[in-house]
Amino acid sequence: YGDYLGDGCGGPALGVGYHVLWQLVGTYVVMQLFTAVILENFNERAKGEISAVSVDALNEFVDAWTLLDPKAKQWIPAEKLSDLICNLHPPLGLKTKPLTRGAVLNVIKDLNIPIKKNRIEYHDTFIACV
């Protein structure tokens, strides 16, 4: 290397500095790309473009609830929860599946919807089903 060092090709300090700078900039760029991909995916999910439950299923829930709560009190008696579950298509309910009382009660138990004064509230039920 001795012949090239004197001709303006740099020196050990310049080579080490260039290498360190290259590593830092490269790491920074890769980290920014990685973060951008994660944030983009998060934004898409937040916008609702990728949803576990379709808008039609959510509308079906609202319609089924309206049949059980025509005065829009935002609650229904707890014993009507099985009717709600049986009137909703999957993934929110069991309408297309063969039903036994035990299966319906297992689904209701798994939803873990709080019962207040022998009533279930719309918001709690909606969140549990979705």
N, C-alpha and C positions, 0 to 999 in steps of 0.2 A: 504493500500500500504506500510505501514511502514515496514512490515517484509521483503519485497522484495528489498527495496532500499539499504539495507546494504549488500546484497549478490552479488553485482557486476552486477545488472540488469540495471544500469544506474540511472540517476536522472532527475529532471525536466529540467535542462539545456540541457542535451543530448537528451531528448525526443522532446523538442521544436526545437532544431537544426536539428534533423533527419527529423521532419515533414516539416520544412521550406525547407530543402534541397530536400526532396522528391517532394514537390510542384514545386519548381523551375526547377528541372530536368524533371519532367513530363510535365510541361508547355512548356519547351524548345523542348522536343521531339515531342510533338503534333504540335507545331508551325512549326517545320522543316518538318514534314510529310505533313502538309497542304500546305506549300510553295512548296514542291517538286511536289505535285499533280498539282498545278496551273502552275508551270514552265513546267512540262511534257506536259500538254495540250497545252500550248502556243507553245512549240517546234513542236508538231505534226501539229498544224495549220500553223506554219511558213514553214514547209517542204512541205506543199501542200497536205499532206495525206488526210486532210479533207478540201474539197473545195466546195464553193457554186456553182461553175460552173465547169462542166467537161472539160477535156482536149479536147474532141471531139467538144464540143460547142465552145471552144476558137479557135480551128483549122477551124471550120466552119466560124467563124467571119473573120479570116484571108483570107480564100478563097473567101468569098463574097466581102470583101474589094478589093481584087486583081482584081476581075471582073470589079469593078467600077473604079479602079485606076491601069490600066495595066502598066503604065510607072513608077509606084512606086514613085510618087511625095509626098506621105504622106499626101495628101489632096484630097478631092473630092468637087465638087460644092454642095452647101447646098441643092439644089433641088433634089439631088440624095439620100439624107438621107432616104427618104421614101422607095426607092427601096432597100436600105440596110436592113432596118428594116423588110420589107416584105419578104426578102430572107433568113432570119435567123429563125431557130426553137426556141421555148421558151427554156430557160428563157431569151435569148438575143433578140429575135424578135417575130414576129407574123405569121410565115409561115403557121402553121397548124390551125390558128384561122380564122373564117369568118371576112373579112376585110371591113370596111367602111372607107371612107376618114377621117371622124371625129375621129374614133378609132386610126388610124395611127397618126393623128396630136396630139391627146392627149398623146400618148406614146412619141412622139418626144418632146412635151412640157415638160413632166415629166423628160425626160433625161437631160434637161437643158445643152445641148452641146453648148459651145461658138461658135459663127459664126464670123469669121474674114475675111473681104473682100469677103463676100458671099461664103466662103469656110468653110468646117469643116475639122479639122485635125485628123489624124489617132489616135494619142495618146489620145486626148481629147474624141473622140468617143469611143474608146476601154474602157477607164476608166469609162465613163458614162454608158456603156452597162453592164459592169461587176459589 
